[in-house]
């Protein structure tokens, strides 16, 4: 899936006035420029990973997955339609660790799916990585 340059970011971030933030100004700066522009914190990384799932960008997802938990490859569910993201909580849990609780909704094979997870992240060499998560 390709987005138009000023399309709303899939993560759903809005301005203080409720206007959708463009992908290029939001998650796109991390997803499209991973080598030079790392996400500044775990919440930005989680949002950019959601956008990468929407865009089926396996390279970004694998690059931002901590090496201790990273799968060898990723498969995307054929025909999945991502419907939205809600960040419920974001907290720092240590000097280089954080957690983000979120709900992601999508439709696959005609059924609605609600993924509610508390994800754990770690910062190494000034880069945040997804480690793992607990689903509710």
C-alpha positions as CSV (number, residue, x, y, z in Angstrom):
1,X,0.0,0.0,0.0
2,X,1.3,3.4,-0.9
3,X,0.2,6.7,0.7
4,X,-0.1,10.0,-1.0
5,X,2.5,12.4,0.3
6,X,0.1,14.4,2.5
7,X,-2.2,11.5,3.4
8,X,-3.3,11.2,7.0
9,X,-0.9,9.0,9.0
10,X,-2.3,5.5,9.6
11,X,-1.6,5.8,13.3
12,X,-4.4,8.3,13.7
13,X,-2.4,11.1,15.4
14,X,-4.1,14.4,15.3
15,X,-3.2,18.0,16.2
16,X,-4.5,19.8,19.2
17,X,-7.3,21.1,16.9
18,X,-8.2,17.6,15.9
19,X,-6.7,17.7,12.4
20,X,-5.1,14.5,11.1
21,X,-1.3,14.7,11.0
22,X,0.2,13.8,7.6
23,X,2.1,10.5,7.3
24,X,5.3,12.4,6.1
25,X,5.2,14.6,9.3
26,X,4.3,11.7,11.6
27,X,5.4,8.0,11.3
28,X,6.7,8.4,7.7
29,X,9.8,10.2,9.0
30,X,10.8,7.1,11.0
31,X,9.5,4.4,8.7
32,X,11.0,5.9,5.5
33,X,14.2,7.1,7.1
34,X,15.0,4.5,9.7
35,X,18.8,4.8,9.2
36,X,18.9,8.5,9.9
37,X,15.8,9.2,12.0
38,X,15.0,6.9,14.8
39,X,11.8,7.2,16.8
40,X,12.5,9.4,19.8
41,X,10.5,7.3,22.3
42,X,8.6,4.0,22.7
43,X,5.2,5.6,21.8
44,X,6.5,7.0,18.5
45,X,8.1,3.6,17.7
46,X,4.8,1.8,18.5
47,X,2.8,4.2,16.4
48,X,5.3,3.9,13.5
49,X,5.2,0.1,13.8
50,X,1.4,0.2,13.5
51,X,1.8,2.3,10.4
52,X,4.4,-0.1,9.0
53,X,1.9,-3.0,9.5
54,X,-0.7,-1.0,7.6
55,X,1.8,-0.4,4.8
56,X,3.1,-4.0,5.0
57,X,6.7,-2.7,5.5
58,X,8.4,-5.8,6.8
59,X,11.9,-4.3,6.6
60,X,11.0,-1.6,9.1
61,X,9.2,-4.0,11.4
62,X,12.1,-6.4,11.5
63,X,14.6,-3.6,12.0
64,X,12.7,-2.2,15.0
65,X,12.2,-5.6,16.6
66,X,14.7,-6.3,19.4
67,X,17.2,-8.9,18.2
68,X,16.4,-11.2,21.2
69,X,12.8,-11.6,20.0
70,X,13.0,-10.8,16.2
71,X,11.4,-13.5,14.0
72,X,13.3,-14.6,10.9
73,X,10.5,-13.3,8.6
74,X,7.1,-11.7,8.7
75,X,3.9,-12.7,6.9
76,X,1.0,-10.3,6.5
77,X,-2.5,-11.5,6.7
78,X,-3.9,-11.4,3.1
79,X,-6.7,-8.9,2.7
80,X,-6.3,-7.4,6.2
81,X,-7.8,-3.9,6.5
82,X,-6.5,-1.9,9.4
83,X,-9.2,0.2,11.0
84,X,-7.5,2.2,13.7
85,X,-5.2,2.6,16.6
86,X,-5.8,3.9,20.1
87,X,-2.9,4.4,22.5
88,X,-4.3,3.9,26.0
89,X,-1.1,4.4,28.0
90,X,2.6,5.2,27.6
91,X,5.0,5.0,30.5
92,X,8.7,4.9,31.2
93,X,9.6,1.9,33.3
94,X,13.3,2.4,33.6
95,X,16.3,4.4,32.3
96,X,16.1,2.6,28.9
97,X,12.7,0.8,29.1
98,X,9.1,1.7,28.5
99,X,5.7,0.2,27.9
100,X,2.8,1.2,25.6
101,X,-0.7,-0.1,26.0
102,X,-2.7,0.1,22.8
103,X,-5.7,-1.3,20.9
104,X,-5.4,-1.9,17.2
105,X,-8.4,-2.9,15.2
106,X,-8.5,-4.6,11.8
107,X,-10.8,-6.7,9.6
108,X,-9.5,-10.0,8.2
109,X,-11.4,-12.7,6.3
110,X,-14.7,-11.0,7.1
111,X,-14.2,-10.8,10.8
112,X,-13.4,-7.9,13.1
113,X,-10.2,-8.3,15.2
114,X,-9.3,-6.2,18.2
115,X,-5.7,-6.5,19.4
116,X,-5.2,-5.1,22.9
117,X,-1.6,-5.3,24.0
118,X,0.8,-3.9,26.5
119,X,4.1,-3.8,24.6
120,X,7.6,-3.6,26.1
121,X,10.3,-1.5,24.5
122,X,14.0,-1.0,25.2
123,X,16.4,1.7,24.1
124,X,19.9,0.7,22.9
125,X,22.4,3.0,21.3
126,X,19.8,5.8,21.1
127,X,17.3,3.5,19.2
128,X,14.1,2.1,20.6
129,X,13.2,-1.5,19.9
130,X,10.0,-3.5,20.4
131,X,10.7,-6.5,22.7
132,X,7.4,-8.3,23.3
133,X,4.0,-7.7,24.7
134,X,1.1,-9.2,26.7
135,X,-2.3,-9.4,25.1
136,X,-5.5,-8.8,27.0
